[in-house]
C-alpha cells in the first residue's frame, strides 16, 4: 500500500491547536483572576470565562485531528498496513480528509476516536458508557459523535463532484466507512446505513470487498492519475 499525506497541513493545524489551547488557558485564568481581584468587574470575568471555554473547544477540534498521538491518519494507515501495492491511501490531500483507492473501490474514511458503546437507534448514532472520566471528556476535551451519516454524505458528494469534473465521465460508486480507532470501543450498530467498524476489522473488510465488487484496473489508474502522486510506501506485514 502507498500512502500520500499532506504533512504541511498537519503540522500547521497541529501548531494552531496548541497555540489556541495556550490562549484559552491564559484567558480562563485571567477571568478567574478578575473574579478574585476585582469583584466590581464580574461581567468582564464572565466574558473572559465564556471566551476561554469557546476557544478551548476550538483547540480541541484541531488537537483531536492533527495534534493527537497517534493521529487519526496514523491510526488508519496502521490499520490497513499489509494491503497490496495496488491500494493508495490519501490523507488531507484530496477533497475528503481520508481516501482509499484500490481494487476494493473508492472509499471515504471517517475516523472516530470515541470509546464506550456505539449504537445506532432510530436513525441516530449514540455513544454510551465510558465512566465518569468519559463524561468529563465529553464536556471539556472531546467532541460528541455527531451525525456520521451527514458527514459521510457530504464526503461522498464532494468527491463525486470532483471526480466527475476531473474524469469527464461517470464515476464509480463512492463508498463511505466509519472507523473507530480506540480499542475500548464496543460497536453495536445493526441496521446502520454505513459500514461501521473498529480499526482492527477495517483491513479484513476491505479485503472482502475486493472479492465482492472489484474495481477495474484501468479505472483505478484513471482515478489515481488525477490525485496527488507523491508516494510513501508502507511495508507489508511480515509473515507470522
C-alpha positions as semicolon CSV with decimal commas, in nm:
position;residue;x (nm);y (nm);z (nm)
1;X;0,000;0,000;0,000
2;X;0,114;0,351;-0,079
3;X;0,038;0,645;0,150
4;X;0,025;1,010;0,047
5;X;-0,005;1,260;0,333
6;X;-0,024;1,639;0,343
7;X;0,236;1,684;0,617
8;X;0,242;2,063;0,582
9;X;-0,128;2,090;0,661
10;X;-0,094;1,854;0,958
11;X;0,197;2,049;1,105
12;X;0,021;2,383;1,053
13;X;-0,303;2,277;1,217
14;X;-0,124;2,091;1,496
15;X;0,060;2,411;1,591
16;X;-0,259;2,613;1,564
17;X;-0,434;2,376;1,805
18;X;-0,153;2,412;2,058
19;X;-0,149;2,792;2,031
20;X;-0,526;2,811;2,072
21;X;-0,507;2,583;2,375
22;X;-0,247;2,804;2,542
23;X;-0,452;3,114;2,463
24;X;-0,764;2,952;2,610
25;X;-0,583;2,867;2,934
26;X;-0,448;3,220;2,966
27;X;-0,792;3,373;2,910
28;X;-0,959;3,133;3,157
29;X;-0,704;3,209;3,427
30;X;-0,740;3,578;3,350
31;X;-1,115;3,551;3,401
32;X;-1,068;3,376;3,735
33;X;-0,812;3,635;3,844
34;X;-1,059;3,914;3,772
35;X;-1,317;3,736;3,987
36;X;-1,076;3,722;4,281
37;X;-0,916;4,064;4,248
38;X;-1,188;4,290;4,106
39;X;-1,536;4,188;4,211
40;X;-1,668;4,507;4,054
41;X;-1,560;4,376;3,713
42;X;-1,751;4,050;3,744
43;X;-1,907;4,094;3,400
44;X;-1,558;4,100;3,244
45;X;-1,482;3,778;3,426
46;X;-1,789;3,611;3,274
47;X;-1,693;3,730;2,927
48;X;-1,337;3,601;2,968
49;X;-1,453;3,264;3,103
50;X;-1,702;3,223;2,820
51;X;-1,445;3,323;2,555
52;X;-1,185;3,092;2,708
53;X;-1,425;2,798;2,707
54;X;-1,521;2,855;2,342
55;X;-1,156;2,889;2,245
56;X;-1,070;2,569;2,430
57;X;-1,336;2,380;2,232
58;X;-1,193;2,512;1,907
59;X;-0,847;2,399;2,015
60;X;-0,989;2,054;2,095
61;X;-1,116;2,033;1,737
62;X;-0,769;2,094;1,596
63;X;-0,580;1,887;1,852
64;X;-0,804;1,583;1,814
65;X;-0,749;1,577;1,438
66;X;-0,393;1,695;1,399
67;X;-0,226;1,703;1,741
68;X;-0,313;1,367;1,894
69;X;-0,058;1,088;1,908
70;X;-0,119;0,875;1,718
71;X;-0,322;1,096;1,488
72;X;-0,632;0,970;1,304
73;X;-0,437;0,938;0,978
74;X;-0,168;0,734;1,153
75;X;-0,427;0,502;1,306
76;X;-0,594;0,448;0,969
77;X;-0,261;0,379;0,800
78;X;-0,165;0,132;1,070
79;X;-0,498;-0,049;1,046
80;X;-0,453;-0,101;0,670
81;X;-0,087;-0,200;0,682
82;X;-0,029;-0,503;0,464
83;X;-0,266;-0,418;0,180
84;X;-0,134;-0,476;-0,171
85;X;0,054;-0,205;-0,362
86;X;-0,248;-0,150;-0,586
87;X;-0,402;0,044;-0,297
88;X;-0,324;0,410;-0,232
89;X;-0,428;0,588;0,087
90;X;-0,462;0,968;0,081
91;X;-0,462;1,187;0,392
92;X;-0,565;1,555;0,377
93;X;-0,470;1,598;0,010
94;X;-0,800;1,533;-0,171
95;X;-1,149;1,686;-0,139
96;X;-1,206;1,450;0,158
97;X;-0,980;1,406;0,460
98;X;-0,912;1,034;0,418
99;X;-0,947;0,842;0,093
100;X;-0,861;0,486;-0,010
101;X;-0,843;0,390;-0,378
102;X;-0,774;0,038;-0,499
103;X;-0,920;-0,293;-0,617
104;X;-1,184;-0,275;-0,341
105;X;-1,317;0,052;-0,482
106;X;-1,312;0,416;-0,376
107;X;-1,368;0,465;-0,003
108;X;-1,403;0,782;0,201
109;X;-1,289;0,705;0,555
110;X;-1,433;0,886;0,856
111;X;-1,228;0,812;1,170
112;X;-1,374;0,841;1,520
113;X;-1,173;0,816;1,842
114;X;-1,467;0,794;2,085
115;X;-1,482;0,493;2,313
116;X;-1,763;0,328;2,508
117;X;-2,062;0,165;2,340
118;X;-2,160;0,299;1,999
119;X;-2,517;0,223;1,894
120;X;-2,744;0,307;1,603
121;X;-3,105;0,357;1,703
122;X;-3,388;0,547;1,536
123;X;-3,160;0,683;1,264
124;X;-2,908;0,816;1,516
125;X;-2,564;0,708;1,631
126;X;-2,519;0,733;2,007
127;X;-2,228;0,695;2,246
128;X;-2,280;0,546;2,590
129;X;-2,070;0,431;2,881
130;X;-1,707;0,504;2,949
131;X;-1,747;0,601;3,314
132;X;-1,706;0,935;3,489
133;X;-1,386;1,008;3,305
134;X;-1,560;0,972;2,971
135;X;-1,841;1,202;3,085
136;X;-1,582;1,464;3,178
137;X;-1,414;1,430;2,837
138;X;-1,744;1,477;2,657
139;X;-1,785;1,815;2,824
140;X;-1,432;1,952;2,827
141;X;-1,199;1,760;2,599
142;X;-1,387;1,558;2,342
143;X;-1,634;1,614;2,065
144;X;-1,956;1,420;2,051
145;X;-2,009;1,161;1,782
146;X;-2,239;1,398;1,594
147;X;-2,411;1,288;1,272
148;X;-2,182;1,047;1,083
149;X;-2,450;0,998;0,817
150;X;-2,443;1,367;0,725
151;X;-2,063;1,379;0,734
152;X;-2,044;1,070;0,511
153;X;-2,298;1,211;0,266
154;X;-2,104;1,536;0,244
155;X;-1,779;1,349;0,172
156;X;-1,942;1,137;-0,096
157;X;-2,096;1,440;-0,268
158;X;-1,771;1,639;-0,264
159;X;-1,565;1,352;-0,401
160;X;-1,824;1,257;-0,662
161;X;-1,835;1,614;-0,794
162;X;-1,455;1,634;-0,801
163;X;-1,407;1,304;-0,984
164;X;-1,688;1,377;-1,231
165;X;-1,526;1,706;-1,334
166;X;-1,175;1,562;-1,347
167;X;-1,259;1,238;-1,526
168;X;-1,521;1,381;-1,755
169;X;-1,710;1,055;-1,728
170;X;-1,935;0,861;-1,496
171;X;-1,759;0,796;-1,166
172;X;-1,765;0,469;-0,974
173;X;-1,964;0,433;-0,655
174;X;-1,807;0,625;-0,368
175;X;-1,839;0,418;-0,051
176;X;-1,811;0,574;0,298
177;X;-1,695;0,382;0,604
178;X;-1,681;0,481;0,972
179;X;-1,373;0,358;1,157
180;X;-1,346;0,374;1,537
181;X;-0,981;0,376;1,634
182;X;-0,998;0,337;2,014
183;X;-0,961;-0,025;2,128
184;X;-1,203;0,045;2,414
185;X;-1,499;0,086;2,182
186;X;-1,791;-0,157;2,156
187;X;-1,983;-0,120;1,829
188;X;-2,347;-0,229;1,822
189;X;-2,492;-0,075;1,509
190;X;-2,700;-0,341;1,341
191;X;-2,901;-0,183;1,062
192;X;-2,674;0,120;1,023
193;X;-2,672;0,258;0,666
194;X;-2,293;0,296;0,665
195;X;-2,032;0,028;0,743
196;X;-1,919;0,097;1,099
197;X;-1,603;-0,084;1,207
198;X;-1,320;-0,093;1,456
199;X;-0,970;-0,028;1,326
200;X;-0,891;-0,396;1,380
201;X;-1,175;-0,500;1,148
202;X;-1,106;-0,249;0,874
203;X;-0,840;-0,427;0,667
204;X;-1,027;-0,759;0,653
205;X;-1,342;-0,573;0,548
206;X;-1,156;-0,408;0,260
207;X;-1,007;-0,739;0,152
208;X;-1,352;-0,899;0,143
209;X;-1,478;-0,608;-0,067
210;X;-1,222;-0,692;-0,336
211;X;-1,391;-1,027;-0,391
212;X;-1,745;-0,891;-0,379
213;X;-1,719;-0,599;-0,622
214;X;-1,369;-0,532;-0,757
215;X;-1,287;-0,204;-0,931
216;X;-1,140;-0,244;-1,283
217;X;-0,768;-0,176;-1,304
218;X;-0,798;0,084;-1,580
219;X;-1,046;0,284;-1,373
220;X;-0,815;0,267;-1,069
221;X;-0,533;0,405;-1,285
222;X;-0,753;0,687;-1,419
223;X;-0,860;0,793;-1,070
224;X;-0,509;0,785;-0,928
225;X;-0,381;0,990;-1,222
226;X;-0,589;1,293;-1,113
227;X;-0,491;1,264;-0,746
228;X;-0,161;1,361;-0,575
229;X;0,131;1,145;-0,689
230;X;0,394;1,157;-0,413
231;X;0,415;0,816;-0,254
232;X;0,517;0,693;0,091
233;X;0,528;0,312;0,071
234;X;0,410;0,117;0,371
235;X;0,584;-0,216;0,414
236;X;0,377;-0,530;0,414
237;X;0,342;-0,720;0,735
238;X;0,591;-0,998;0,790
239;X;0,454;-1,347;0,761
240;X;0,382;-1,495;1,103
